[in-house]
Amino acid sequence: MRITSMMQNTQLLRNLRNNNADILDWQNKLATGQKINKPSDDPVGIGYQMRYTTDLARNEQYLQNAKTGNGWLSQTDSVLQQANSVLQRLNTITNQAANGTITPEVREQIRLEVLQLREQMVTIGNSTYDGRHIFNGQKTDVKPYDSATAASDHTDMGVYYLNVSPSVTVAVSLPGEQVFGEADAADNIFKMFDDIAQHLEDDNQTAISGSLSNIGSAIERISFSLAEVGARMNRFDLIESRIADEKVSLTTLRSSVADVDMADAIVQLQLQQNVLQASLSVGAKVMQMSLLDYIR
């Protein structure tokens, strides 16, 4: 086949264009830090990259859910500790009131404190986390207890769950009636406060003494709820740790598919630049040839 100058020039320009395209490709990889900037860069790898990216986004949401669950339960633990303190104080002053030697003035002071402790317990029952009521089941946007009717208020018995994996949900809420007692039941904590206040007003020593066992039961129920919350918090801690480990693994897998090896990319870019310089040098000599060079 006869090789003409036109063919040499065309091939030279094609090679220079390819060299420039390779340089631009490596420059893009270094600038973005990604090996794959368009599907044609790696048709197989782009599929893995998209899958790992999706898995990482989902993993991040599960991790956020786990942190939300831990925060919710931490708030629940705090308010249950407060409820326990209120009941311990109620137990102390009720024991004091059960002593038949106290004066009417002291008994009235105790009654007033009982009413204040009741209001504090209602506030605890209406506690929120991130704007959601923690003791009203799935109706987190509704306040479960009204101060005037707390002893008769029914709370939602549903359970608020959070997804921590595609197939696992974990309960975070405690129904109010599980913690504070069923509405209108004899062991309902708010009814217990109302009854003790009434017994103090009536100076019913026998009934006041009888209330001590109800207080003990209420404290035991709060303690049971605290234990349940603690167990759930431990589980969320384990879940957070597992999800964090999965995140590291997924990040590593995605990096192996999509991220550029910077050292190698710099070497490749320098190599392509050297090739371009060599091509330009050779091309300059080819392009300088004229008819006179062939006549000599």
Contacts in CASP RR format, 6 or more apart in sequence:
PFRMAT RR
TARGET T0000
AUTHOR 0000-0000-0000
METHOD contacts of the structure
MODEL  1
MRITSMMQNTQLLRNLRNNNADILDWQNKLATGQKINKPSDDPVGIGYQM
RYTTDLARNEQYLQNAKTGNGWLSQTDSVLQQANSVLQRLNTITNQAANG
TITPEVREQIRLEVLQLREQMVTIGNSTYDGRHIFNGQKTDVKPYDSATA
ASDHTDMGVYYLNVSPSVTVAVSLPGEQVFGEADAADNIFKMFDDIAQHL
EDDNQTAISGSLSNIGSAIERISFSLAEVGARMNRFDLIESRIADEKVSL
TTLRSSVADVDMADAIVQLQLQQNVLQASLSVGAKVMQMSLLDYIR
5 289 0 8 1.000
8 286 0 8 1.000
9 286 0 8 1.000
9 287 0 8 1.000
12 279 0 8 1.000
12 282 0 8 1.000
12 283 0 8 1.000
12 286 0 8 1.000
12 287 0 8 1.000
15 279 0 8 1.000
16 276 0 8 1.000
16 279 0 8 1.000
16 280 0 8 1.000
19 272 0 8 1.000
19 275 0 8 1.000
19 276 0 8 1.000
19 279 0 8 1.000
20 276 0 8 1.000
22 272 0 8 1.000
22 275 0 8 1.000
23 269 0 8 1.000
23 272 0 8 1.000
23 273 0 8 1.000
23 276 0 8 1.000
26 265 0 8 1.000
26 268 0 8 1.000
26 269 0 8 1.000
26 272 0 8 1.000
27 269 0 8 1.000
28 37 0 8 1.000
29 35 0 8 1.000
29 37 0 8 1.000
29 260 0 8 1.000
29 265 0 8 1.000
30 260 0 8 1.000
30 262 0 8 1.000
30 265 0 8 1.000
30 266 0 8 1.000
30 269 0 8 1.000
32 260 0 8 1.000
33 259 0 8 1.000
33 260 0 8 1.000
33 262 0 8 1.000
33 265 0 8 1.000
34 258 0 8 1.000
34 259 0 8 1.000
34 260 0 8 1.000
35 41 0 8 1.000
35 42 0 8 1.000
35 257 0 8 1.000
35 258 0 8 1.000
35 259 0 8 1.000
35 260 0 8 1.000
36 42 0 8 1.000
36 45 0 8 1.000
36 46 0 8 1.000
36 49 0 8 1.000
36 257 0 8 1.000
36 258 0 8 1.000
39 46 0 8 1.000
45 257 0 8 1.000
45 258 0 8 1.000
48 253 0 8 1.000
48 254 0 8 1.000
48 257 0 8 1.000
49 254 0 8 1.000
49 257 0 8 1.000
49 258 0 8 1.000
52 250 0 8 1.000
52 253 0 8 1.000
52 254 0 8 1.000
52 257 0 8 1.000
52 258 0 8 1.000
53 254 0 8 1.000
55 250 0 8 1.000
56 247 0 8 1.000
56 250 0 8 1.000
56 251 0 8 1.000
56 254 0 8 1.000
58 166 0 8 1.000
59 243 0 8 1.000
59 246 0 8 1.000
59 247 0 8 1.000
59 250 0 8 1.000
60 247 0 8 1.000
62 163 0 8 1.000
62 164 0 8 1.000
62 165 0 8 1.000
62 243 0 8 1.000
63 240 0 8 1.000
63 243 0 8 1.000
63 244 0 8 1.000
63 247 0 8 1.000
65 162 0 8 1.000
65 163 0 8 1.000
65 164 0 8 1.000
66 162 0 8 1.000
66 164 0 8 1.000
66 236 0 8 1.000
66 239 0 8 1.000
66 240 0 8 1.000
66 243 0 8 1.000
67 240 0 8 1.000
68 130 0 8 1.000
68 162 0 8 1.000
68 172 0 8 1.000
69 162 0 8 1.000
69 170 0 8 1.000
69 172 0 8 1.000
69 236 0 8 1.000
70 233 0 8 1.000
70 236 0 8 1.000
70 237 0 8 1.000
70 240 0 8 1.000
71 129 0 8 1.000
72 129 0 8 1.000
72 130 0 8 1.000
72 134 0 8 1.000
72 172 0 8 1.000
72 173 0 8 1.000
73 172 0 8 1.000
73 229 0 8 1.000
73 230 0 8 1.000
73 232 0 8 1.000
73 233 0 8 1.000
73 236 0 8 1.000
74 233 0 8 1.000
75 127 0 8 1.000
75 129 0 8 1.000
75 134 0 8 1.000
76 127 0 8 1.000
76 129 0 8 1.000
76 134 0 8 1.000
76 172 0 8 1.000
76 173 0 8 1.000
76 174 0 8 1.000
76 229 0 8 1.000
77 226 0 8 1.000
77 229 0 8 1.000
77 230 0 8 1.000
77 233 0 8 1.000
79 124 0 8 1.000
79 125 0 8 1.000
79 127 0 8 1.000
79 134 0 8 1.000
80 179 0 8 1.000
80 222 0 8 1.000
80 225 0 8 1.000
80 226 0 8 1.000
80 229 0 8 1.000
81 226 0 8 1.000
82 120 0 8 1.000
82 124 0 8 1.000
83 121 0 8 1.000
83 124 0 8 1.000
83 125 0 8 1.000
83 179 0 8 1.000
83 222 0 8 1.000
84 219 0 8 1.000
84 222 0 8 1.000
84 223 0 8 1.000
84 226 0 8 1.000
86 117 0 8 1.000
86 120 0 8 1.000
86 121 0 8 1.000
86 124 0 8 1.000
87 189 0 8 1.000
87 215 0 8 1.000
87 216 0 8 1.000
87 218 0 8 1.000
87 219 0 8 1.000
87 222 0 8 1.000
88 219 0 8 1.000
89 117 0 8 1.000
90 114 0 8 1.000
90 117 0 8 1.000
90 193 0 8 1.000
90 196 0 8 1.000
90 215 0 8 1.000
91 212 0 8 1.000
91 215 0 8 1.000
91 216 0 8 1.000
91 219 0 8 1.000
93 110 0 8 1.000
93 113 0 8 1.000
93 114 0 8 1.000
94 110 0 8 1.000
94 114 0 8 1.000
94 196 0 8 1.000
94 208 0 8 1.000
94 211 0 8 1.000
94 212 0 8 1.000
94 215 0 8 1.000
95 212 0 8 1.000
96 102 0 8 1.000
96 106 0 8 1.000
96 110 0 8 1.000
97 107 0 8 1.000
97 110 0 8 1.000
97 196 0 8 1.000
97 200 0 8 1.000
97 208 0 8 1.000
98 205 0 8 1.000
98 208 0 8 1.000
98 209 0 8 1.000
98 212 0 8 1.000
100 205 0 8 1.000
102 110 0 8 1.000
104 203 0 8 1.000
107 200 0 8 1.000
107 203 0 8 1.000
108 200 0 8 1.000
110 200 0 8 1.000
111 197 0 8 1.000
111 200 0 8 1.000
111 201 0 8 1.000
114 193 0 8 1.000
114 196 0 8 1.000
114 197 0 8 1.000
114 200 0 8 1.000
115 193 0 8 1.000
115 197 0 8 1.000
117 193 0 8 1.000
118 150 0 8 1.000
118 190 0 8 1.000
118 193 0 8 1.000
118 194 0 8 1.000
118 197 0 8 1.000
119 147 0 8 1.000
121 150 0 8 1.000
121 180 0 8 1.000
121 189 0 8 1.000
121 190 0 8 1.000
121 193 0 8 1.000
122 145 0 8 1.000
122 147 0 8 1.000
122 150 0 8 1.000
122 190 0 8 1.000
125 135 0 8 1.000
125 144 0 8 1.000
125 145 0 8 1.000
125 176 0 8 1.000
125 179 0 8 1.000
125 180 0 8 1.000
126 133 0 8 1.000
126 135 0 8 1.000
126 143 0 8 1.000
126 144 0 8 1.000
126 145 0 8 1.000
127 133 0 8 1.000
127 134 0 8 1.000
127 135 0 8 1.000
128 134 0 8 1.000
131 140 0 8 1.000
132 140 0 8 1.000
132 141 0 8 1.000
132 160 0 8 1.000
133 139 0 8 1.000
133 140 0 8 1.000
133 141 0 8 1.000
133 142 0 8 1.000
133 143 0 8 1.000
133 144 0 8 1.000
134 140 0 8 1.000
134 173 0 8 1.000
134 174 0 8 1.000
135 144 0 8 1.000
135 145 0 8 1.000
135 155 0 8 1.000
135 173 0 8 1.000
135 174 0 8 1.000
135 175 0 8 1.000
135 176 0 8 1.000
135 179 0 8 1.000
135 180 0 8 1.000
136 142 0 8 1.000
136 143 0 8 1.000
136 144 0 8 1.000
136 155 0 8 1.000
136 156 0 8 1.000
136 173 0 8 1.000
136 175 0 8 1.000
136 176 0 8 1.000
137 155 0 8 1.000
137 156 0 8 1.000
137 157 0 8 1.000
137 158 0 8 1.000
137 159 0 8 1.000
137 160 0 8 1.000
137 173 0 8 1.000
137 175 0 8 1.000
137 176 0 8 1.000
138 156 0 8 1.000
138 158 0 8 1.000
138 159 0 8 1.000
138 160 0 8 1.000
138 173 0 8 1.000
139 156 0 8 1.000
140 160 0 8 1.000
140 173 0 8 1.000
142 156 0 8 1.000
144 153 0 8 1.000
144 155 0 8 1.000
144 156 0 8 1.000
144 176 0 8 1.000
145 153 0 8 1.000
145 155 0 8 1.000
145 180 0 8 1.000
145 190 0 8 1.000
146 153 0 8 1.000
150 190 0 8 1.000
151 183 0 8 1.000
151 184 0 8 1.000
151 188 0 8 1.000
151 190 0 8 1.000
151 191 0 8 1.000
151 194 0 8 1.000
152 183 0 8 1.000
152 184 0 8 1.000
153 183 0 8 1.000
154 177 0 8 1.000
154 183 0 8 1.000
155 175 0 8 1.000
155 176 0 8 1.000
155 177 0 8 1.000
155 183 0 8 1.000
156 175 0 8 1.000
157 175 0 8 1.000
157 177 0 8 1.000
158 173 0 8 1.000
158 175 0 8 1.000
159 171 0 8 1.000
159 173 0 8 1.000
159 175 0 8 1.000
160 171 0 8 1.000
160 172 0 8 1.000
160 173 0 8 1.000
161 169 0 8 1.000
161 170 0 8 1.000
161 171 0 8 1.000
161 172 0 8 1.000
162 169 0 8 1.000
162 170 0 8 1.000
162 172 0 8 1.000
163 169 0 8 1.000
164 170 0 8 1.000
164 236 0 8 1.000
164 239 0 8 1.000
164 243 0 8 1.000
170 232 0 8 1.000
170 235 0 8 1.000
170 236 0 8 1.000
170 239 0 8 1.000
171 232 0 8 1.000
172 232 0 8 1.000
174 225 0 8 1.000
174 228 0 8 1.000
174 229 0 8 1.000
177 183 0 8 1.000
178 225 0 8 1.000
179 221 0 8 1.000
179 222 0 8 1.000
179 225 0 8 1.000
180 188 0 8 1.000
180 189 0 8 1.000
180 190 0 8 1.000
181 187 0 8 1.000
181 188 0 8 1.000
181 189 0 8 1.000
181 221 0 8 1.000
182 188 0 8 1.000
184 191 0 8 1.000
185 191 0 8 1.000
186 214 0 8 1.000
187 214 0 8 1.000
187 217 0 8 1.000
187 218 0 8 1.000
187 221 0 8 1.000
189 218 0 8 1.000
192 211 0 8 1.000
192 214 0 8 1.000
192 215 0 8 1.000
192 218 0 8 1.000
195 207 0 8 1.000
195 211 0 8 1.000
195 214 0 8 1.000
196 208 0 8 1.000
196 211 0 8 1.000
199 207 0 8 1.000
199 208 0 8 1.000
199 211 0 8 1.000
200 208 0 8 1.000
END
